Amino acid sequence: MTARPQLPERTPRAKGEPTALDGLLVVDFTRVVAGPACTQTLADFGAEVIKIENPDGGDDSRHYEHAEIGGESAAFISLNRNKRGIALDFTNPAALEVARELIAKADVVVENFSGGVMKKYGLDYASVSPTNPRLVYCSISAYGRKGDFALRPGFDPITQAESGFMSLNGFPDGEPVRTGPPIVDLATGMSACNAILLALLARERLGRGQNVEVALIDTAVAMTAFYGMAYLISGENPGRFGNSPNGSPTVGVYQASDGPLYMACANDRLYRRLVTDVLGRPDLVTDPQFAHRKNRSINKEKLRAIIAGIFAGDRLENWMAKMKKANIPVGYLRTVEEGLNAPEVRDRDRLSRIPHPTAGSVPNIETPLVMSLTPTIDPVAAPLLGEHTKEVLRKTLGYDDRRIAALAEAGAFGKTGNTG
């Protein structure tokens, strides 16, 4: 069995520092990836995020197989930091009443159920906004909430495939390849967070909230970026190019005698420095076959073979030193293990361990957002299923023990209670 990597305890934030979203109440009906990624960012910067889960197993990502610690999956732990978790059975009228009372107090609601689910329970925007007109209500879905495909289920790799995004990944002689991490889910979560913050800013000017919507398919199409735009301009369908965009011979993976590197030498200025100062081949600048970018593209296979032969003749560290001295964009081609232990990551305090109620401690990967005046809160591990039910009902809704007991007796929290 592989030993867990050693991680430092996280350094606490300075006392008295403000948070960007202090006082913001977010009711989170999301699960799996896109929605939880969105609400975790809000929670990281001080919003009070109440995560509502089905008491029968909770968020599906609790049971993903990547790895587990303390009875929770790596996926769930990575996406639900700094949230308070409660369990409500929506088939129970008493539980629905609790959900409605939370929404009535909320600044933000985020949901990513299948189309029609929130409306079925009377929790959709049209049903709840009349009693809370300042509410920002964000819906995340695969194909949007309107139109012919609104009820169609969809997932990250499906939208990668259907949008054309997947067709851009892989090598020209192979089949399309989905990204390893669920990039469309994660980008959709980022977009949803942006949309919510935009709506909150608009609320300050307009005095009311609004319904905002983010769809995986829309995000995937947007992520075709300049390749999608190039098609719309030229009518030519872009293909796959592996690690070298547009077949550039000076961008991609090369093998030194003892390991790989990734080089991104994408313009004439960098190319001249590469072949003259690093490779010692000034003839590759004066040779008409390689003198200009267009010619290098035409003769890319020949040039790539020359460069590959040169790189193979020396050790990786020697090449890295020469290229860094010449200010050539280059990097090590690392595994996840190597990447998370690299000085570029460790020196920025990206990784730590934080307390967890069943595991003792769990790893923590910091948010990539850094703010000087309003830094992230001290991280709290993702909640156990229903861990904060009683606490939320007491603090947020003002319920007394008698009412909480009555709700438990009525089955609002599921068969096992799930009240924390």
FENGI-V903102 format. One record per backbone hydrogen bond with DSSP energy under -0.5 kcal/mol. NH is the residue of the N-H (numbers start at 1). CO is the residue of the C=O. E is the energy in kcal/mol with one decimal. If there is no record, write none. Layout:
[[NH | CO | E] [NH | CO | E]]
//
This chain:
[[10 | 353 | -1.2] [17 | 14 | -1.4] [21 | 45 | -2.8] [22 | 19 | -0.9] [23 | 46 | -0.5] [24 | 21 | -2.1] [26 | 24 | -0.6] [26 | 48 | -3.0] [27 | 108 | -2.8] [28 | 26 | -0.6] [28 | 50 | -3.0] [29 | 27 | -0.7] [29 | 110 | -3.1] [33 | 31 | -0.6] [35 | 31 | -0.5] [37 | 33 | -2.6] [38 | 34 | -1.7] [39 | 35 | -2.4] [40 | 36 | -2.1] [41 | 37 | -1.2] [42 | 38 | -1.4] [43 | 39 | -2.4] [44 | 40 | -2.8] [45 | 41 | -1.2] [46 | 43 | -1.8] [47 | 42 | -2.1] [48 | 24 | -3.1] [49 | 47 | -0.9] [49 | 82 | -0.5] [50 | 26 | -2.9] [50 | 48 | -0.6] [51 | 49 | -0.7] [51 | 84 | -3.1] [52 | 28 | -2.9] [52 | 50 | -0.6] [53 | 51 | -0.5] [53 | 86 | -2.3] [57 | 55 | -1.6] [58 | 54 | -1.5] [62 | 59 | -2.1] [63 | 60 | -1.9] [64 | 61 | -1.2] [69 | 72 | -2.8] [72 | 69 | -1.7] [73 | 62 | -0.6] [74 | 67 | -2.7] [76 | 61 | -0.8] [77 | 73 | -2.3] [78 | 74 | -2.1] [79 | 75 | -0.9] [79 | 76 | -0.8] [80 | 76 | -0.9] [82 | 380 | -3.1] [83 | 80 | -0.9] [84 | 49 | -2.8] [85 | 83 | -0.5] [86 | 51 | -2.9] [87 | 418 | -0.6] [88 | 53 | -2.2] [89 | 412 | -2.8] [90 | 88 | -0.9] [92 | 89 | -2.3] [93 | 91 | -0.5] [95 | 92 | -0.6] [96 | 92 | -2.0] [97 | 93 | -1.8] [98 | 94 | -1.5] [99 | 95 | -2.2] [100 | 96 | -2.4] [101 | 97 | -2.1] [102 | 98 | -2.2] [103 | 99 | -2.3] [104 | 100 | -2.2] [105 | 101 | -0.9] [105 | 102 | -0.7] [106 | 102 | -0.8] [106 | 103 | -0.7] [107 | 25 | -2.5] [108 | 25 | -2.0] [109 | 136 | -2.4] [110 | 27 | -2.1] [111 | 138 | -2.4] [112 | 29 | -0.5] [117 | 114 | -1.9] [120 | 116 | -2.2] [121 | 117 | -1.3] [122 | 119 | -1.4] [123 | 118 | -3.3] [124 | 118 | -0.7] [128 | 124 | -1.9] [129 | 125 | -2.7] [131 | 128 | -0.7] [132 | 128 | -0.6] [132 | 129 | -0.9] [135 | 132 | -2.0] [136 | 107 | -2.6] [137 | 135 | -0.6] [137 | 210 | -2.3] [138 | 109 | -3.4] [138 | 136 | -0.6] [139 | 137 | -0.5] [139 | 212 | -2.6] [140 | 111 | -2.6] [141 | 214 | -2.0] [150 | 147 | -1.3] [152 | 149 | -1.5] [158 | 155 | -0.7] [159 | 155 | -2.2] [160 | 156 | -2.3] [161 | 157 | -2.0] [162 | 158 | -2.8] [163 | 159 | -1.8] [164 | 160 | -0.5] [164 | 161 | -0.6] [166 | 160 | -2.9] [168 | 164 | -0.5] [168 | 165 | -1.4] [169 | 166 | -1.7] [174 | 171 | -2.3] [177 | 166 | -0.9] [177 | 169 | -1.8] [183 | 181 | -2.2] [186 | 182 | -2.4] [187 | 183 | -2.6] [188 | 184 | -2.4] [189 | 185 | -2.3] [190 | 186 | -2.1] [191 | 187 | -2.5] [192 | 188 | -2.7] [193 | 189 | -2.1] [194 | 190 | -2.4] [195 | 191 | -2.7] [196 | 192 | -2.4] [197 | 193 | -2.4] [198 | 194 | -2.5] [199 | 195 | -2.4] [200 | 196 | -2.3] [201 | 197 | -2.1] [202 | 198 | -2.5] [203 | 199 | -2.1] [204 | 200 | -1.2] [205 | 201 | -1.0] [206 | 202 | -3.2] [207 | 203 | -2.3] [209 | 133 | -2.5] [212 | 137 | -2.7] [212 | 210 | -0.5] [214 | 139 | -2.4] [216 | 141 | -2.5] [217 | 142 | -2.4] [219 | 215 | -2.1] [220 | 216 | -2.8] [221 | 217 | -2.2] [222 | 218 | -2.4] [223 | 219 | -1.9] [224 | 221 | -1.6] [225 | 222 | -1.4] [227 | 224 | -1.7] [228 | 224 | -1.3] [229 | 225 | -2.2] [230 | 226 | -2.3] [231 | 227 | -1.8] [232 | 228 | -2.0] [233 | 229 | -1.8] [234 | 230 | -3.0] [235 | 231 | -3.0] [238 | 236 | -0.5] [241 | 168 | -0.6] [242 | 170 | -2.8] [244 | 241 | -2.1] [245 | 243 | -0.5] [247 | 244 | -2.2] [248 | 245 | -1.9] [251 | 248 | -1.0] [252 | 263 | -2.8] [254 | 261 | -2.4] [256 | 254 | -0.6] [256 | 259 | -3.0] [257 | 311 | -0.6] [257 | 314 | -2.8] [259 | 256 | -0.7] [261 | 254 | -2.5] [262 | 331 | -3.0] [263 | 252 | -2.7] [264 | 329 | -2.4] [265 | 250 | -2.5] [266 | 264 | -1.0] [271 | 267 | -2.5] [272 | 268 | -2.5] [273 | 269 | -1.7] [274 | 270 | -2.6] [275 | 271 | -2.5] [276 | 272 | -1.9] [277 | 273 | -2.1] [278 | 273 | -1.0] [278 | 274 | -1.3] [279 | 274 | -2.7] [281 | 275 | -3.9] [284 | 281 | -2.0] [285 | 282 | -1.8] [286 | 282 | -1.4] [287 | 283 | -2.3] [290 | 287 | -2.0] [291 | 287 | -1.1] [296 | 292 | -2.6] [297 | 293 | -2.1] [298 | 294 | -2.0] [299 | 295 | -2.3] [300 | 297 | -1.2] [303 | 299 | -2.3] [304 | 300 | -3.0] [305 | 301 | -2.0] [306 | 302 | -1.8] [307 | 303 | -2.6] [308 | 304 | -2.9] [309 | 305 | -2.0] [310 | 306 | -1.7] [311 | 307 | -2.6] [312 | 308 | -2.1] [313 | 310 | -1.5] [314 | 311 | -1.5] [319 | 315 | -1.8] [320 | 316 | -2.8] [321 | 317 | -2.1] [322 | 318 | -2.1] [323 | 319 | -2.8] [324 | 320 | -2.4] [325 | 321 | -2.0] [326 | 322 | -1.8] [327 | 324 | -0.9] [328 | 323 | -3.1] [331 | 262 | -2.2] [333 | 260 | -1.0] [334 | 332 | -1.1] [339 | 335 | -3.0] [340 | 336 | -2.8] [341 | 337 | -0.9] [342 | 339 | -1.1] [345 | 342 | -1.1] [346 | 342 | -2.8] [347 | 343 | -2.6] [348 | 345 | -0.9] [349 | 346 | -1.5] [350 | 345 | -1.3] [352 | 364 | -1.9] [353 | 8 | -1.9] [354 | 362 | -2.5] [356 | 360 | -1.5] [360 | 356 | -1.6] [361 | 359 | -1.5] [362 | 354 | -2.6] [364 | 352 | -2.6] [366 | 350 | -2.7] [366 | 364 | -0.6] [377 | 44 | -2.8] [381 | 355 | -0.7] [383 | 80 | -0.5] [387 | 384 | -2.2] [388 | 85 | -3.0] [389 | 386 | -1.5] [390 | 419 | -2.2] [392 | 388 | -3.0] [393 | 389 | -2.4] [394 | 390 | -2.3] [395 | 391 | -2.9] [396 | 392 | -2.4] [397 | 392 | -1.1] [398 | 394 | -0.7] [399 | 393 | -2.8] [404 | 400 | -2.1] [405 | 401 | -2.6] [406 | 402 | -2.1] [407 | 403 | -2.2] [408 | 404 | -2.3] [409 | 405 | -2.4] [410 | 406 | -1.9] [411 | 407 | -0.5] [411 | 408 | -1.1] [412 | 407 | -2.4] [414 | 411 | -1.6] [417 | 414 | -0.8] [418 | 416 | -0.9]]
//
